[in-house]
Amino acid sequence: MPLPLAVATYFTLWWVVLFAVLPFGVRSPAESGADRPAGVDAGAPVAPNLALKALATTLVSGVLFAAIYAFAAYEG
């Protein structure tokens, strides 16, 4: 697999996995029992933990990319 194709594949895979991981563990103020500050949407997450989700996305994307790369290397 050429390097530009590998980078494009990983980049696309990373974004797809990110959007799959984002909803995990999200709680609104109503669900968590916290007070909602004025001007904040009722569905806004209390603590989205974006750094942890980015790390999880990177790890999952790395594993999936390794499988795709292995398939492309040994099948092609």
Backbone as CSV, one residue per row, in Angstrom:
resi,resn,N_x,N_y,N_z,CA_x,CA_y,CA_z,C_x,C_y,C_z
1,MET,0.852,-1.162,0.000,0.000,0.000,0.000,0.905,1.234,0.000
2,PRO,0.728,2.123,-0.966,1.540,3.337,-1.004,1.264,4.236,0.210
3,LEU,2.260,5.003,0.601,2.140,5.842,1.794,0.965,6.820,1.735
4,PRO,0.740,7.558,0.635,-0.420,8.466,0.622,-1.750,7.744,0.819
5,LEU,-1.882,6.561,0.247,-3.108,5.780,0.426,-3.240,5.303,1.869
6,ALA,-2.137,4.900,2.479,-2.160,4.460,3.873,-2.558,5.605,4.800
7,VAL,-2.009,6.792,4.577,-2.352,7.958,5.405,-3.815,8.330,5.217
8,ALA,-4.285,8.341,3.983,-5.688,8.672,3.724,-6.625,7.640,4.347
9,THR,-6.256,6.379,4.280,-7.074,5.321,4.868,-7.140,5.464,6.380
10,TYR,-5.983,5.693,7.017,-5.970,5.846,8.469,-6.753,7.080,8.895
11,PHE,-6.575,8.183,8.184,-7.275,9.432,8.515,-8.790,9.241,8.431
12,THR,-9.254,8.618,7.353,-10.688,8.374,7.192,-11.200,7.412,8.258
13,LEU,-10.453,6.363,8.503,-10.838,5.387,9.524,-10.892,6.022,10.900
14,TRP,-9.941,6.903,11.219,-9.904,7.576,12.522,-11.167,8.403,12.734
15,TRP,-11.596,9.143,11.711,-12.798,9.971,11.855,-14.057,9.126,11.982
16,VAL,-14.144,8.045,11.253,-15.313,7.168,11.355,-15.394,6.563,12.756
17,VAL,-14.266,6.101,13.271,-14.240,5.523,14.619,-14.537,6.592,15.663
18,LEU,-14.035,7.813,15.469,-14.328,8.893,16.422,-15.825,9.123,16.541
19,PHE,-16.509,9.200,15.413,-17.950,9.434,15.479,-18.699,8.239,16.061
20,ALA,-18.123,7.058,15.999,-18.733,5.895,16.642,-18.489,5.902,18.151
21,VAL,-17.355,6.467,18.590,-16.973,6.451,20.006,-17.575,7.633,20.781
22,LEU,-17.832,8.743,20.114,-18.292,9.948,20.814,-19.501,9.752,21.731
23,PRO,-20.511,8.989,21.372,-21.673,8.883,22.264,-21.453,8.062,23.535
24,PHE,-20.385,7.276,23.618,-20.196,6.408,24.783,-19.963,7.228,26.054
25,GLY,-20.744,6.945,27.088,-20.560,7.561,28.391,-21.025,8.998,28.517
26,VAL,-21.749,9.504,27.537,-22.206,10.894,27.589,-23.472,10.960,28.436
27,ARG,-23.458,11.898,29.379,-24.615,12.104,30.237,-24.963,13.579,30.249
28,SER,-26.243,13.883,30.114,-26.710,15.268,30.160,-26.842,15.692,31.625
29,PRO,-26.992,16.995,31.880,-27.189,17.433,33.270,-28.409,16.792,33.928
30,ALA,-29.464,16.569,33.169,-30.670,15.947,33.737,-30.399,14.496,34.134
31,GLU,-29.626,13.784,33.334,-29.317,12.383,33.632,-28.367,12.244,34.812
32,SER,-27.462,13.196,34.964,-26.478,13.099,36.039,-26.921,13.790,37.323
33,GLY,-28.035,14.492,37.288,-28.535,15.167,38.479,-27.841,16.488,38.765
34,ALA,-27.071,17.011,37.836,-26.358,18.277,38.028,-27.248,19.438,37.603
35,ASP,-26.963,20.602,38.164,-27.684,21.801,37.763,-27.183,22.257,36.402
36,ARG,-28.103,22.726,35.582,-27.745,23.213,34.252,-27.554,24.722,34.319
37,PRO,-26.355,25.202,33.976,-26.142,26.655,33.966,-27.033,27.337,32.933
38,ALA,-27.329,28.596,33.148,-28.168,29.350,32.214,-27.481,29.447,30.860
39,GLY,-28.268,29.250,29.806,-27.750,29.362,28.455,-27.136,28.097,27.895
40,VAL,-27.123,27.016,28.663,-26.549,25.748,28.204,-27.682,24.854,27.714
41,ASP,-27.478,24.232,26.577,-28.485,23.344,26.018,-28.741,22.171,26.963
42,ALA,-29.971,21.731,27.008,-30.347,20.647,27.918,-29.653,19.328,27.569
43,GLY,-29.280,19.150,26.316,-28.636,17.915,25.912,-27.120,17.974,25.902
44,ALA,-26.545,19.101,26.323,-25.088,19.231,26.325,-24.487,18.300,27.376
45,PRO,-23.406,17.591,27.037,-22.818,16.644,27.994,-22.163,17.360,29.172
46,VAL,-22.213,16.718,30.328,-21.603,17.277,31.530,-20.082,17.168,31.435
47,ALA,-19.580,15.992,31.164,-18.134,15.762,31.036,-17.913,14.861,29.820
48,PRO,-17.603,15.425,28.647,-17.494,14.597,27.450,-16.241,13.728,27.375
49,ASN,-15.208,14.008,28.193,-13.973,13.195,28.208,-13.375,13.040,26.810
50,LEU,-13.172,14.146,26.116,-12.704,14.096,24.734,-11.292,13.552,24.596
51,ALA,-10.418,13.831,25.562,-9.043,13.319,25.475,-9.037,11.792,25.559
52,LEU,-9.820,11.238,26.454,-9.911,9.780,26.581,-10.521,9.164,25.328
53,LYS,-11.524,9.822,24.752,-12.147,9.307,23.534,-11.198,9.403,22.346
54,ALA,-10.376,10.448,22.294,-9.385,10.560,21.215,-8.339,9.452,21.337
55,LEU,-7.930,9.148,22.554,-6.973,8.065,22.772,-7.578,6.714,22.375
56,ALA,-8.807,6.469,22.790,-9.483,5.222,22.442,-9.663,5.114,20.930
57,THR,-10.000,6.238,20.289,-10.164,6.262,18.841,-8.858,5.929,18.141
58,THR,-7.753,6.478,18.633,-6.447,6.219,18.040,-6.069,4.750,18.171
59,LEU,-6.314,4.168,19.327,-5.981,2.755,19.535,-6.831,1.835,18.668
60,VAL,-8.128,2.072,18.649,-9.027,1.230,17.848,-8.709,1.397,16.363
61,SER,-8.454,2.628,15.932,-8.119,2.871,14.532,-6.803,2.203,14.155
62,GLY,-5.854,2.193,15.060,-4.583,1.527,14.798,-4.756,0.042,14.583
63,VAL,-5.576,-0.592,15.403,-5.827,-2.031,15.269,-6.562,-2.325,13.962
64,LEU,-7.592,-1.526,13.671,-8.336,-1.738,12.431,-7.465,-1.474,11.203
65,PHE,-6.631,-0.425,11.266,-5.746,-0.124,10.139,-4.725,-1.248,9.942
66,ALA,-4.224,-1.805,11.025,-3.278,-2.919,10.910,-3.927,-4.105,10.204
67,ALA,-5.183,-4.361,10.503,-5.895,-5.465,9.829,-6.090,-5.151,8.354
68,ILE,-6.464,-3.928,8.043,-6.636,-3.537,6.639,-5.313,-3.607,5.894
69,TYR,-4.250,-3.118,6.523,-2.933,-3.125,5.897,-2.442,-4.559,5.658
70,ALA,-2.668,-5.414,6.632,-2.254,-6.813,6.481,-3.035,-7.483,5.358
71,PHE,-4.307,-7.207,5.292,-5.121,-7.773,4.215,-4.625,-7.292,2.854
72,ALA,-4.340,-5.989,2.750,-3.863,-5.425,1.473,-2.479,-5.963,1.120
73,ALA,-1.631,-6.152,2.113,-0.264,-6.603,1.845,-0.223,-8.076,1.432
74,TYR,-1.051,-8.911,2.043,-0.981,-10.337,1.773,-1.943,-10.802,0.678
75,GLU,-2.956,-10.022,0.401,-3.896,-10.379,-0.666,-3.475,-9.782,-2.007
76,GLY,-2.761,-8.652,-1.965,-2.443,-7.942,-3.205,-1.198,-8.345,-3.756
